[in-house]
């Protein structure tokens, strides 16, 4: 796999930009945290809306365009937007509407990247085993970045301003675009299929075909119908953590916040490794059935005890369950779904699971503002356990290996 220069270039660029993106996310949350629960809820809302609104249609574009060209242009646009956001933070008190507008625009552009990258992998691999290995390395790199990025950015924010990390993120997107361009020159995969008619109705129909495929699929349907409620709850966790940390210390501790996010990312990476390197890779159905219960129980524990230094241990457990489920679902789609539908299936799953995220940001942000972050965490944990119980009873998932 790593003998392929195409994959090495693509993977290297992905690693660099993903680490940079973690720097940006922590810097953005810390920069907004001083405005209170309402500002954090608004940030969660604008970051969730792009995927919820445009994720479904993005799969149509991915399935009918040159994927390398699409990814390169996405990276360059993201570099320009996050650089502009850094300039906004030069102000002593950055205007919240401007920050939210640029963060939302960055989210709109980013909707294309993850499903586009995953849809490209089968065209780069020589077989199922290599494709699953590539997918695991991609997801593992994302997991590693989720450990390194928050830990580093949490420490750096004690000595530098948020805009420095945002400009660093912009540079990583440029690096990623350059490496993707190099990979594209060495490979003809990802060449565009004949474009369908450009009528809006045709694109909507194509997106609907992907949605219909998922809803008729025995394995994907129960996940598809349960995941939105789970994401409605779990999405808000990183945006509520600053409130718990501030309540305990009397002010925001960027190093503690970075440690918590690193623990969550480290758990995800560990979960991915366990699936790839153990008998769990032949029990993907069990993972998908039980993962939300395993996520919900530690979150309830955070609500009950709420000590910041105990939160990382709970988030490791949450991350293990989440990472194992992510690689299980991704590898299932890569292997079982036909290439001409793969981009739309990934986008359908990504879009539908995120449809309730904006509402979750508003609901749990309001609960935290009115009753405290611990109450919001308790509700999140309860929803994860209840939704996980529904998947645990799914007979179709029980048959997945």
C-alpha positions as CSV (number, residue, x, y, z in Angstrom):
1,X,0.0,0.0,0.0
2,X,2.7,2.5,1.0
3,X,4.6,1.5,-2.2
4,X,2.0,3.4,-4.1
5,X,3.3,7.0,-4.4
6,X,-0.2,8.1,-5.3
7,X,-1.6,7.0,-1.9
8,X,1.5,8.2,0.0
9,X,1.1,11.7,-1.5
10,X,-2.6,11.8,-0.9
11,X,-2.4,10.4,2.7
12,X,0.5,12.8,3.6
13,X,-1.5,15.8,2.4
14,X,-4.5,14.6,4.3
15,X,-2.5,14.1,7.6
16,X,-1.0,17.6,7.3
17,X,-4.3,19.4,6.6
18,X,-6.2,17.4,9.3
19,X,-3.7,18.3,12.0
20,X,-4.1,22.0,10.9
21,X,-7.8,21.7,11.0
22,X,-7.7,20.6,14.6
23,X,-5.6,23.6,15.4
24,X,-8.3,25.8,13.8
25,X,-11.2,24.2,15.6
26,X,-9.7,24.5,19.1
27,X,-8.6,28.1,18.4
28,X,-12.1,28.9,17.2
29,X,-13.9,27.4,20.2
30,X,-11.5,29.0,22.7
31,X,-11.8,32.4,20.9
32,X,-15.6,32.2,21.1
33,X,-15.9,30.7,24.6
34,X,-15.5,34.0,26.4
35,X,-18.9,35.1,24.9
36,X,-20.8,32.4,26.9
37,X,-23.1,29.5,26.2
38,X,-25.1,31.4,23.5
39,X,-22.0,32.1,21.4
40,X,-20.9,28.5,21.7
41,X,-24.3,27.2,20.7
42,X,-24.3,29.6,17.7
43,X,-20.9,28.3,16.7
44,X,-22.1,24.7,16.9
45,X,-25.2,25.7,14.8
46,X,-23.2,27.3,11.9
47,X,-20.7,24.4,11.8
48,X,-23.5,21.8,11.6
49,X,-25.8,23.6,9.1
50,X,-23.6,23.1,5.9
51,X,-23.5,19.3,6.1
52,X,-27.2,19.2,7.1
53,X,-28.2,21.4,4.1
54,X,-25.8,20.5,1.4
55,X,-24.4,17.1,2.3
56,X,-27.0,15.1,0.3
57,X,-26.4,16.9,-3.0
58,X,-22.7,16.9,-2.6
59,X,-22.6,13.2,-3.4
60,X,-24.0,13.8,-6.9
61,X,-21.2,16.2,-7.6
62,X,-18.6,13.7,-6.2
63,X,-19.9,10.8,-8.3
64,X,-19.9,12.9,-11.6
65,X,-16.6,14.9,-11.5
66,X,-12.9,14.4,-11.4
67,X,-12.4,13.7,-7.7
68,X,-8.7,14.9,-7.5
69,X,-9.6,18.2,-9.1
70,X,-12.5,18.6,-6.7
71,X,-10.4,17.9,-3.6
72,X,-7.6,20.3,-4.8
73,X,-10.1,23.1,-5.3
74,X,-11.7,22.4,-2.0
75,X,-8.4,22.7,-0.2
76,X,-7.5,26.0,-1.9
77,X,-10.8,27.5,-1.0
78,X,-10.6,26.4,2.6
79,X,-7.1,27.9,2.8
80,X,-8.4,31.3,1.7
81,X,-11.4,31.2,4.0
82,X,-9.5,30.2,7.2
83,X,-6.8,32.8,6.4
84,X,-9.5,35.5,6.3
85,X,-10.9,34.2,9.6
86,X,-7.5,34.6,11.1
87,X,-7.5,38.2,10.0
88,X,-10.9,38.8,11.7
89,X,-9.3,37.6,14.9
90,X,-6.7,40.4,14.8
91,X,-9.4,42.6,16.3
92,X,-9.3,42.9,20.1
93,X,-13.0,41.7,20.1
94,X,-13.7,39.9,16.9
95,X,-17.3,40.6,15.6
96,X,-19.2,37.4,16.3
97,X,-21.4,37.6,13.2
98,X,-18.3,37.8,11.0
99,X,-16.7,34.9,12.8
100,X,-19.8,32.8,12.4
101,X,-20.3,33.7,8.7
102,X,-16.7,32.7,7.8
103,X,-16.9,29.5,9.9
104,X,-20.2,28.6,8.2
105,X,-18.7,29.2,4.7
106,X,-15.7,27.0,5.6
107,X,-18.2,24.3,6.5
108,X,-20.0,24.6,3.2
109,X,-16.8,24.1,1.2
110,X,-15.6,21.3,3.5
111,X,-18.8,19.2,2.9
112,X,-17.3,17.9,-0.3
113,X,-13.9,16.7,1.1
114,X,-14.5,13.7,3.3
115,X,-17.0,11.8,1.1
116,X,-14.9,12.7,-2.0
117,X,-11.8,11.3,-0.5
118,X,-13.5,8.1,0.7
119,X,-15.2,7.6,-2.7
120,X,-11.7,7.9,-4.4
121,X,-10.1,5.1,-2.4
122,X,-11.5,2.1,-4.3
123,X,-10.2,3.5,-7.5
124,X,-6.7,3.6,-6.1
125,X,-6.6,0.2,-4.6
126,X,-5.9,-3.2,-6.2
127,X,-8.5,-5.1,-4.2
128,X,-10.8,-5.2,-1.2
129,X,-8.1,-5.9,1.4
130,X,-5.9,-3.0,0.2
131,X,-8.9,-0.7,0.0
132,X,-9.9,-1.5,3.6
133,X,-6.3,-1.0,4.7
134,X,-6.2,2.4,2.9
135,X,-9.5,3.4,4.5
136,X,-8.1,2.4,8.0
137,X,-5.0,4.5,7.5
138,X,-7.1,7.5,6.4
139,X,-9.4,7.2,9.4
140,X,-6.4,6.4,11.7
141,X,-4.7,9.5,10.5
142,X,-7.8,11.5,11.3
143,X,-7.8,9.9,14.7
144,X,-4.1,10.7,15.3
145,X,-4.7,14.3,14.3
146,X,-7.6,14.5,16.8
147,X,-5.0,13.6,19.5
148,X,-2.1,15.7,18.4
149,X,-3.9,18.7,17.2
150,X,-6.0,19.6,20.3
151,X,-3.1,18.8,22.6
152,X,-0.7,21.0,20.7
153,X,-3.2,23.8,20.1
154,X,-4.3,23.8,23.7
155,X,-0.7,24.3,24.8
156,X,0.1,26.9,22.0
157,X,-2.9,29.0,22.9
158,X,-1.3,29.8,26.2
159,X,1.4,31.6,24.4
160,X,0.0,32.7,21.0
161,X,-3.2,34.2,19.7
162,X,-5.9,32.2,17.9
163,X,-5.2,33.9,14.5
164,X,-1.7,32.3,14.5
165,X,-3.2,28.8,14.6
166,X,-5.7,29.7,11.9
167,X,-3.0,30.9,9.5
168,X,-1.1,27.7,10.2
169,X,-4.2,25.8,9.2
170,X,-4.4,27.8,6.0
171,X,-0.9,26.8,5.2
172,X,-1.7,23.1,5.8
173,X,-4.5,23.3,3.3
174,X,-2.1,24.7,0.6
175,X,0.3,21.8,1.4
176,X,-2.5,19.3,1.0
177,X,-3.5,20.8,-2.4
178,X,0.1,20.6,-3.7
179,X,0.3,16.9,-2.6
180,X,-3.0,16.1,-4.2
181,X,-1.9,17.7,-7.4
182,X,1.2,15.5,-7.3
183,X,-0.9,12.4,-6.7
184,X,-3.2,13.3,-9.6
185,X,-0.3,13.6,-12.0
186,X,0.7,10.0,-11.2
187,X,-2.7,8.5,-11.6
188,X,-5.6,8.6,-14.1
189,X,-8.1,7.3,-11.5
190,X,-10.9,9.7,-10.6
191,X,-11.3,10.7,-14.2
192,X,-14.8,12.2,-14.6
193,X,-17.6,10.0,-15.7
194,X,-19.8,11.4,-18.4
195,X,-21.7,14.3,-16.8
196,X,-25.4,13.9,-16.5
197,X,-27.7,16.7,-17.7
198,X,-27.1,19.8,-15.6
199,X,-30.8,20.4,-14.9
200,X,-31.4,20.9,-11.2
201,X,-34.2,18.3,-11.2
202,X,-31.7,15.7,-12.5
203,X,-29.3,16.4,-9.7
204,X,-32.0,16.2,-7.1
205,X,-33.2,12.9,-8.6
206,X,-29.7,11.5,-8.4
207,X,-29.4,12.6,-4.8
208,X,-32.8,11.0,-4.1
209,X,-31.5,7.7,-5.7
210,X,-28.7,7.6,-3.1
211,X,-31.2,8.3,-0.3
212,X,-33.6,5.7,-1.6
213,X,-30.8,3.1,-1.8
214,X,-29.9,3.7,1.9
215,X,-33.6,3.5,3.0
216,X,-34.1,0.2,1.2
217,X,-30.9,-1.4,2.5
218,X,-31.4,-3.9,5.3
219,X,-28.2,-3.0,7.1
220,X,-27.9,0.8,6.4
221,X,-31.6,1.6,7.1
222,X,-31.6,1.1,10.8
223,X,-28.4,3.0,11.2
224,X,-29.6,5.7,9.0
225,X,-32.8,6.1,11.0
226,X,-31.0,6.1,14.4
227,X,-27.9,8.1,13.7
228,X,-29.5,11.5,13.4
229,X,-30.8,11.4,17.0
230,X,-27.4,10.2,18.2
231,X,-25.6,13.0,16.4
232,X,-28.3,15.5,17.7
233,X,-26.9,14.7,21.1
234,X,-23.2,13.8,20.7
235,X,-22.3,16.7,18.4
236,X,-22.7,19.2,21.2
237,X,-20.1,17.6,23.5
238,X,-17.0,19.7,22.4
239,X,-19.0,22.9,22.6
240,X,-20.2,22.2,26.1
241,X,-16.8,21.2,27.5
242,X,-15.6,24.9,27.8
243,X,-18.5,25.6,30.1
244,X,-17.7,22.8,32.5
245,X,-14.0,23.7,32.5
246,X,-14.8,27.4,33.1
247,X,-17.3,26.6,35.9
248,X,-14.6,24.6,37.7
249,X,-11.6,26.9,37.3
250,X,-13.4,30.2,37.1
251,X,-12.0,30.8,33.6
252,X,-11.3,28.9,30.4
253,X,-8.3,26.7,30.5
254,X,-7.2,26.0,26.9
255,X,-4.7,23.3,28.0
256,X,-7.4,21.3,29.8
257,X,-9.8,21.8,26.8
258,X,-7.1,20.5,24.4
259,X,-6.4,17.5,26.7
260,X,-10.1,16.6,26.7
261,X,-10.4,16.7,22.9
262,X,-7.1,14.8,22.6
263,X,-8.5,12.1,24.8
264,X,-11.6,11.9,22.6
265,X,-9.4,11.7,19.5
266,X,-7.1,9.2,21.1
267,X,-10.0,6.9,22.0
268,X,-11.2,7.1,18.4
269,X,-7.8,6.1,17.1
270,X,-7.6,3.2,19.5
271,X,-11.1,2.0,18.5
272,X,-10.0,2.0,14.8
273,X,-6.9,0.1,15.6
274,X,-8.8,-2.5,17.6
275,X,-11.2,-3.1,14.7
276,X,-8.4,-3.5,12.2
277,X,-6.0,-5.6,14.3
278,X,-8.3,-7.9,16.2
279,X,-11.3,-10.3,15.7
280,X,-13.5,-7.2,16.0
281,X,-13.1,-6.7,12.2
282,X,-15.3,-9.8,11.7
283,X,-17.9,-8.5,14.2
284,X,-18.8,-5.1,12.7
285,X,-22.5,-5.7,13.4
286,X,-21.9,-6.1,17.1
287,X,-19.9,-2.9,17.1
288,X,-22.6,-0.9,15.3
289,X,-25.2,-2.3,17.7
290,X,-23.4,-1.5,20.9
291,X,-21.4,1.6,20.3
292,X,-23.9,4.3,21.4
293,X,-24.6,2.6,24.7
294,X,-20.9,2.5,25.4
295,X,-20.7,6.2,24.5
296,X,-23.7,7.2,26.6
297,X,-22.7,5.7,29.9
298,X,-19.4,7.7,30.4
299,X,-21.2,10.9,29.4
300,X,-23.7,10.3,32.2
301,X,-20.7,9.8,34.4
302,X,-19.3,13.2,33.4
303,X,-22.6,14.8,34.3
304,X,-22.6,13.1,37.7
305,X,-19.0,13.9,38.7
306,X,-18.0,16.8,36.4
307,X,-14.4,17.1,37.5
308,X,-12.3,18.3,34.5
309,X,-9.4,16.0,35.2
310,X,-11.7,13.0,35.2
311,X,-13.4,13.9,31.9
312,X,-10.5,12.8,29.6
313,X,-10.8,9.2,30.9
314,X,-14.5,9.2,30.1
315,X,-13.9,10.7,26.7
316,X,-11.4,7.9,25.9
317,X,-14.1,5.4,26.3
318,X,-16.5,7.5,24.2
319,X,-13.8,7.7,21.5
320,X,-13.1,4.0,21.4
321,X,-16.7,3.2,20.7
322,X,-17.1,6.0,18.2
323,X,-13.9,5.1,16.3
324,X,-14.7,1.4,16.1
325,X,-18.1,2.2,14.8
326,X,-16.8,4.7,12.2
327,X,-14.3,2.3,10.6
328,X,-16.9,-0.5,10.7
329,X,-19.5,1.5,8.8
330,X,-17.0,3.0,6.4
331,X,-15.4,-0.3,5.5
332,X,-18.9,-1.9,5.1
333,X,-19.9,0.8,2.6
334,X,-16.6,0.6,0.7
335,X,-17.0,-3.2,0.3
336,X,-20.7,-3.7,-0.2
337,X,-21.8,-0.6,-2.2
338,X,-21.3,-0.4,-6.0
339,X,-18.8,2.3,-7.1
340,X,-21.4,4.4,-9.0
341,X,-23.4,4.8,-5.8
342,X,-20.7,5.0,-3.3
343,X,-20.3,8.8,-3.2
344,X,-24.0,9.3,-2.9
345,X,-24.3,6.7,-0.1
346,X,-21.5,8.3,1.9
347,X,-23.0,11.8,1.4
348,X,-26.5,10.5,2.3
349,X,-25.2,9.0,5.5
350,X,-23.2,12.1,6.3
351,X,-26.0,14.5,5.5
352,X,-28.9,12.7,7.2
353,X,-26.9,12.0,10.3
354,X,-26.2,15.7,10.6
355,X,-29.7,17.0,9.9
356,X,-30.5,17.3,13.6
357,X,-27.1,18.7,14.7
358,X,-28.1,22.3,14.3
359,X,-31.1,21.7,16.5
360,X,-29.0,19.9,19.0
361,X,-26.7,22.9,19.3
362,X,-29.6,25.1,20.0
363,X,-31.4,22.7,22.4
364,X,-28.4,21.7,24.5
365,X,-26.9,25.1,24.4
366,X,-30.1,26.5,25.8
367,X,-30.3,23.8,28.5
368,X,-26.7,24.6,29.5
369,X,-27.4,28.3,29.7
370,X,-30.5,27.7,31.8
371,X,-29.6,24.8,34.0
372,X,-25.9,24.3,33.6
373,X,-23.6,22.1,31.4
374,X,-23.9,19.1,33.7
375,X,-27.7,18.8,33.1
376,X,-27.0,19.1,29.3
377,X,-24.4,16.3,29.6
378,X,-26.9,14.1,31.5
379,X,-29.5,14.5,28.8
380,X,-27.0,13.8,26.0
381,X,-25.9,10.6,27.8
382,X,-29.5,9.4,28.3
383,X,-30.3,9.9,24.6
384,X,-27.2,8.0,23.5
385,X,-28.1,5.0,25.7
386,X,-31.8,5.0,24.6
387,X,-30.9,5.3,20.9
388,X,-28.2,2.6,21.3
389,X,-30.7,0.3,22.8
390,X,-32.8,0.5,19.6
391,X,-29.7,-0.6,17.5
392,X,-28.9,-3.3,20.0
393,X,-32.3,-4.9,19.1
394,X,-31.7,-4.7,15.3
395,X,-31.7,-8.2,13.8
396,X,-30.3,-7.0,10.5
397,X,-27.2,-5.5,12.1
398,X,-26.7,-8.8,14.0
399,X,-25.9,-10.5,10.7
400,X,-23.1,-8.2,9.7
401,X,-19.6,-9.6,9.9
